[in-house]
Amino acid sequence: MTDMALILVTGAASGLGRNTANALVDEGHDVVVHVRNPARLADAENTVRWKGIITGDLADLDEIRQVARQAGGFGRFDAVIHNAGTMNSRDAGTVNTVAPYLLTALMDKPARLVYLSSSMHRTGSTDLRRLAAGTASYDDSKLWVTTLAFAVASRWQGTSSHAVDPGWVPTRMGGAGAPDDLTAGHQTQVWLATHHKVTPSTGGYWHHRQTQTPHPAAQDDEFQARLVQALESHTGVPLD
């Protein structure tokens, strides 16, 4: 276990993000939560737990930049958990891939980065023309954000970067009939954000604290480079 850490969790109004943030606070960490709609955090007894609240719609490039600026007001985070996600095909590419990329590029480098993936990334496409065209599917976006996690791991010494498949869990997005364990859905993210002794120390694809083999493209240096180049071109913001 690390000492008390300052941690940002995106998409923390409900579901996995909220559970992750609550678990981190329970362990004694200072947690800043991001929500799209602050009305979703109307229960006052919980809001006092947070170190701070950041708001912004991660489907909008200007608002993503505003989220990064708000985050900057807290200084350098020890860990950032990129949890926010959507299955809406119109917004999947922006929320699930572009937002984590822009926040990563614009914020001070944390010690640890955790990106939420999905087992569905294995059926994603490597056709990056879909990024600029706004036609990315959910599966595409999760392949790309998994690839981003590995690209950061290979480029940024001193920052650990991992991708996590939380499972198909019964959240608002996953649906009430989802078969996987809801509690196990956030435990890996909490562990990666707060523990020193993780093997591999960076560049892992995790499911319930065990490494798995991701889509081959995610670990391909050439595809990583093409993805980063496409994201830099799309946003006008370099990663390094």
C-alpha positions in Angstrom: 0.0 0.0 0.0 1.2 3.5 -0.8 0.9 6.5 1.5 -2.1 8.7 1.1 -2.4 9.6 -2.6 -4.2 12.3 -4.6 -6.3 10.5 -7.2 -8.6 11.6 -10.0 -11.5 9.4 -11.1 -13.4 10.4 -14.3 -17.0 9.4 -14.8 -17.6 9.0 -11.1 -21.3 10.0 -10.8 -22.4 6.4 -10.6 -21.5 2.8 -11.4 -17.9 1.7 -11.5 -16.5 5.2 -11.2 -18.5 6.0 -8.1 -17.6 2.6 -6.6 -13.9 3.2 -7.4 -13.9 6.6 -5.8 -15.7 5.4 -2.7 -13.2 2.5 -2.2 -10.3 4.9 -2.6 -11.7 7.3 0.0 -12.4 4.3 2.3 -8.6 3.5 2.1 -7.8 7.1 3.2 -6.9 8.7 -0.2 -7.8 12.2 -1.4 -10.1 11.7 -4.3 -11.2 14.3 -6.9 -14.2 13.1 -8.9 -15.2 14.1 -12.4 -18.8 14.1 -13.4 -20.6 15.3 -16.5 -23.6 16.5 -14.7 -23.1 17.9 -11.1 -26.8 17.2 -10.4 -25.9 13.5 -10.3 -23.9 14.2 -7.2 -26.8 15.8 -5.3 -26.5 13.6 -2.3 -24.7 15.9 0.1 -23.6 13.3 2.5 -21.3 11.8 -0.2 -20.0 15.0 -1.8 -18.2 16.0 1.5 -16.1 12.9 1.0 -14.4 14.2 -2.1 -11.3 16.4 -2.2 -12.9 18.2 -5.1 -15.4 17.9 -7.9 -14.6 18.5 -11.6 -17.4 18.9 -14.2 -17.5 18.7 -17.9 -18.9 16.8 -20.9 -16.2 14.5 -22.3 -18.0 14.2 -25.6 -17.0 17.8 -26.3 -13.3 18.7 -27.1 -13.6 22.2 -25.5 -15.1 20.8 -22.3 -12.4 18.1 -22.2 -9.8 20.9 -22.2 -11.8 22.7 -19.4 -11.7 19.4 -17.4 -7.9 19.4 -17.8 -7.7 23.0 -16.6 -9.9 22.2 -13.5 -7.7 19.2 -12.7 -4.6 21.4 -12.9 -5.9 23.4 -10.0 -5.3 20.5 -7.7 -1.6 20.1 -8.7 0.0 16.9 -9.8 -2.1 13.8 -9.2 -0.5 10.6 -7.9 -2.9 8.6 -10.1 -5.6 9.2 -12.7 -8.2 6.6 -13.4 -9.8 7.1 -16.8 -13.1 5.5 -16.0 -15.6 7.6 -18.0 -17.2 5.8 -20.9 -20.2 5.5 -23.1 -21.7 2.9 -25.4 -23.3 5.6 -27.5 -21.8 5.1 -31.0 -22.0 8.8 -31.7 -19.8 9.7 -28.8 -17.8 6.5 -28.2 -14.6 7.6 -30.0 -14.5 11.0 -28.2 -15.5 9.9 -24.7 -13.7 6.6 -24.6 -10.5 7.4 -26.5 -10.0 11.1 -27.3 -10.9 12.3 -23.8 -8.4 10.0 -22.1 -5.8 11.0 -24.6 -6.4 14.8 -24.2 -6.4 14.6 -20.5 -3.3 12.6 -20.5 -1.5 15.0 -22.8 -2.7 18.2 -21.1 -2.3 17.3 -17.4 0.9 17.0 -15.4 2.3 13.4 -15.6 1.0 11.4 -12.7 2.8 8.4 -11.2 0.1 6.0 -12.3 -2.4 5.9 -15.1 -5.3 3.5 -15.4 -7.4 3.3 -18.5 -10.7 1.4 -18.6 -10.9 -1.1 -21.4 -13.3 -3.9 -22.2 -13.2 -7.5 -23.4 -15.0 -6.1 -26.5 -11.8 -4.3 -27.5 -10.8 -7.6 -29.1 -13.3 -7.1 -31.9 -12.3 -3.4 -32.5 -11.0 -2.1 -35.8 -7.5 -0.8 -36.5 -9.0 1.5 -39.2 -8.1 4.9 -37.7 -10.0 6.8 -40.4 -13.0 6.1 -38.2 -11.5 8.4 -35.5 -11.6 11.6 -37.6 -14.9 10.5 -39.3 -16.6 10.1 -36.0 -17.7 6.6 -36.9 -15.9 4.6 -34.2 -17.8 1.8 -32.6 -17.6 1.0 -28.8 -15.3 -1.9 -29.7 -13.0 0.4 -31.7 -12.8 2.9 -29.0 -11.8 0.3 -26.4 -9.1 -1.1 -28.7 -7.7 2.3 -29.2 -7.7 3.3 -25.5 -6.1 0.0 -24.6 -3.4 0.8 -27.3 -3.0 4.3 -25.8 -2.3 2.8 -22.4 0.5 0.7 -23.8 1.8 3.6 -25.9 2.1 5.7 -22.7 3.7 2.9 -20.9 6.5 2.7 -23.6 7.0 6.4 -23.8 6.8 7.8 -20.3 9.5 6.5 -17.9 8.5 7.1 -14.3 4.7 6.7 -15.0 3.0 3.3 -14.9 0.2 2.9 -17.4 -2.2 0.0 -17.4 -5.5 -1.0 -19.1 -8.2 -2.8 -17.2 -11.1 -4.9 -18.3 -13.6 -4.5 -15.4 -15.9 -7.2 -16.7 -19.5 -7.0 -17.8 -21.0 -5.7 -14.6 -24.5 -4.6 -13.6 -24.2 -0.8 -13.8 -26.4 1.6 -15.7 -24.2 1.1 -18.7 -23.8 -2.7 -18.3 -27.5 -3.4 -17.6 -29.2 -5.1 -14.7 -28.6 -8.5 -16.2 -24.8 -8.3 -16.6 -23.3 -11.5 -15.3 -20.0 -10.3 -13.7 -19.3 -9.3 -10.1 -19.9 -5.6 -9.5 -17.5 -5.4 -6.5 -14.7 -7.1 -8.5 -15.4 -4.5 -11.2 -13.5 -1.7 -9.4 -11.0 -3.5 -7.2 -8.3 -3.8 -9.9 -8.4 -0.1 -10.7 -8.0 0.7 -6.9 -5.1 -1.7 -6.6 -3.2 -0.4 -9.6 -3.7 3.2 -8.5 -2.4 2.7 -5.0 0.1 -0.2 -4.8 3.8 -0.2 -5.6 4.3 -4.0 -6.1 2.5 -4.7 -9.3 4.0 -7.1 -12.0 4.3 -6.0 -14.7 5.0 -2.6 -13.3 3.6 -0.9 -16.4 2.0 -1.9 -19.7 -0.4 -4.6 -18.3 -3.8 -5.6 -19.5 -5.7 -6.7 -16.4 -8.9 -8.4 -15.5 -9.6 -9.0 -11.8 -6.0 -8.5 -10.8 -4.7 -11.0 -13.4 -3.0 -10.2 -16.6 -4.5 -11.3 -19.9 -3.5 -11.1 -23.5 -5.0 -8.1 -25.3 -5.7 -7.7 -29.0 -2.3 -8.0 -30.8 -2.6 -4.6 -32.3 -2.6 -2.9 -28.9 0.9 -4.1 -28.2 2.2 -3.4 -31.7 4.7 -0.5 -31.8 3.7 0.6 -35.3 0.0 0.7 -34.5 0.7 2.6 -31.3 2.6 5.2 -33.2 -0.2 5.5 -35.8 -2.8 5.9 -33.1 -0.8 8.6 -31.3 -0.2 10.4 -34.5 -4.0 10.2 -35.4 -4.9 11.6 -31.9 -2.4 14.4 -32.1 -3.7 15.3 -35.5 -7.4 15.1 -34.4 -6.8 17.2 -31.2 -3.9 19.4 -32.2 -2.2 18.4 -28.9 1.0 16.3 -28.9 1.4 13.5 -26.3 4.9 14.4 -25.4 
